[in-house]
Amino acid sequence: MSTELFSDTKTAEGATVVITHRLRENKQAEYEKWLEEIAPLCKASPGHLDWNIVRPIRGLTETYTVIIRFDTEAHLREWMESPTRALLIEKVRPLFVSDDDFFISSGLDFWFTPAGAKAKVPVRWKQYLVTWSAICPLALGMPLVVNPILQYLGVPNNRLIATFAVTGLVVFLMVYAVMPRYTRLVQRWLFSR
């Protein structure tokens, strides 16, 4: 089991774990059944926020990547170190080519892959295009939403305040709404070479 911590362990701003499981040949059906068993238990854990699976693309990858978010690093570690998870990992271990590999990060770190991660990473120019194509419409559209709201609330017409509000909303939407869905939508293209 490998763990890399990329932030202060006392953080309370949310935490993400990226788990990679490389499977033996023809074991996907058994692994999918195992996912149906572990997912509800993880989702019922205190502080659970989100569960995403990036499935292998036939001919390109053999690895499942499971991304789980919790409200605090403490809650995330509680799940990752729980006896329930340990038993389920032992149950599925015969399906793995390698170990139960994972890394834990906080904040925006989950967008970037640390040195030593075994998950397949898209080429940089594709990362750039996906990120830019997600941010550009938000950056153009959010002022049209935020500025009237600020005026309605009686906030003085101030470029600094408006920029602060717009960028805060753009980053929030990117992290919690846009990127998790968008990367799933374009994953076939993103991971093709």
N, C-alpha and C positions, 0 to 999 in steps of 0.2 A: 504494500500500500504506500503510495507516495502522496505527500501533502506539501504544498508550498503556500506560505502565507504572505500576501503582498500588502498588508496594511497592519496598523496597530490592532492588537487583539481586543482592545477596549472599545472599538468602534460600535456605534449603535445606529449607523446609517444604512443598514441593509448589507447583505452579503450574498454572494453567488458561488455555487460550486459547479465546476464543469467536470463531468465524469466521462471517461472514454472506456469503452469495452470493445475490444477486438475479438470477434467470435471465430470459432472453428467453422470449417466448411459445413454448410447445410444445417446450421443450428439456429437460424433466425426465427423459425416458428416457435421453438422452445423458449427462446429469449423473449419473444413478444408475449408469450403466456406468462413468463416470470414478471415482465413489466406490468401486466394487469394485476399481479399480486402485490407488488411493492408500491405502485403508484398511489393507491388509496391510503396506504399506511403513512407514506411520506406526506401526502396532502393533508392528513389529519393531525400532523405534528404541530406543536405550538409555533406560531410565527411564520408558517408556510405562506408564500406569496404566489409562486408561479412554478410551473413544471413544463419544460419543453424537451422534445426529443428530436434530434436530427438523425434520421435513419440513413443507413448506407445507400449509396447510389450504385446500382448494379454496374459492375465493370470499373468503377472509379474508387470506391472505398469499401472496406470491410468493417468499418468501425461505427458503432452507435455512439452518439454523444448526447448525454443527458445533462440539461442545464436546469438547476434548481435554485430558486431565490427564496431567501428568508428575510424577515424584518431585521434581525440582528445576527451578528456572527455567533453569538452564544447559542441562539436557537438552532442555527445551521449546524454547529459542531455537536450540539445535543443529538440531532438526528443522525449525523454522519458517524458518531461514536456509539450509537444506541445498540443494545443487544439485539433488537429486532432486525435492524439493518445488517448487523454482523451475521446473524443466522441466515438471512436471505442471500447475502453475498456468498456464503459457504455453499448454499444450495445451488447457485448458478455457476460457481467457479469452474466446474468441469466443461462448461461451454466456451470458456475464454481461451484465447491463444496466449494472452499475457495477463497481467494482474488487473485488479480494480484500480485503475489510475484516475487520479483526480487532483485538481488544485482549487483552492479557495481564494476568493478575492472579494474586495469591498469596493463600493462606489462604481466608477466607470471602468475598472480594470477588466471586467469580463468581455469588453469589446476587443481587447488585445490579447494575443496569446503569449504567455511568458516563455522564456527560454526553457527548453526541456519538455514542453508539453508535447504529447504524442498525437494530438488531434491534427487532422489535415487542415491546413490554413490556406485560404484563397490567396491568389497572387495580389500584390499591392494595388495594381491599377484597377482591379475589380472592386477591392475594398473602397478605393477612392470614389469610383463611379457610384457605387451603391450608397455610400454615406452622403455624397454630394447630391445625388438625385432625391434623397430623403429630406435633407436639410433645406435645399433650395425652395421647394414649395412652401415649407413651413415658414421660412424667413420672409417670403413674399406675402404670405397670407395672414400671419399672426398680427402684424400691425393693423390690418383691416378689422380685426376682432378686438384687439387689446385697446387701441386708442379710443374708440367710442365708449368702451367700458370705463376707462380711466376718466373720460370727460363726464360720463354719467355719475361717477362716484365723486366728482368735484376735485379730482387731483389736478393740480396746475399743469398747464401745457409745458412739459419739460422733457427735452430729448433724452436726458440721462435716465429719468424715471421710466419713460416709455421703453427705452432700450433695455433697461434692467428687467422690466416686466416681460417684454417680448422674448428676450434670450432665456429667461428662466422658464417660460412656458415651452419654448422650442426644445430645450434640453430635457425637460420633464417628459414631453411627448416622445422624443427620440428614445429615451431610455425605457419608458414604461409601455408605450403603445406602438410606435412606428417600427423601430428596428427589430424587435422580436418577431413581429408578423412579416415584415418586409423581407428579412433574410430567409425566412421559411419559404416565402413566395418565390424568391429567385435563387434558391439553393442549388438547383441543378446547374444553372449557368455559372453561379458563383464558384462552384467547386470543380467545374470542368476545366481542362487545361488547353 
